[in-house]
Amino acid sequence: MSNTKAVIPNSTVTRDVRELDKVTGNIYESIVIISKRANQISNNLKEELHGKLAEFASSNDNLEEVFENREQIEISKHYERMPKPSLIAVDEFLHDKVYYRNPSKEQ
């Protein structure tokens, strides 16, 4: 995911709605696809962050050790600066990087 950070803006971008429904022909279907992808990205980032922060977990930490752990703080700040999952999902959708299918259309 870190390679997408350089390409995707970290703030909200005004989008042309007509760009979102070009592929599917239905804006609502596009929004559902983007939303499901954003949830996947969010879950992956959350697992990744918890995995990295778990390395610092210790059952006998005292308060001073918790506040002094700069590496843990830097990891947290890195994830806070990353683009939001919804922005990543929209970018992936617009650049045809999302695989999706609609079973009702396949029948």
Secondary structure, DSSP 8 states (H G I E B T S, - for coil): -GGGTTTS-SS-----HHHHTTTTS-HHHHHHHHHHHHHHHHHHHHHHHHHHHHTT--TT--HHHHHH-HHHHHHHHHHHHS--HHHHHHHHHHTT------HHHH-
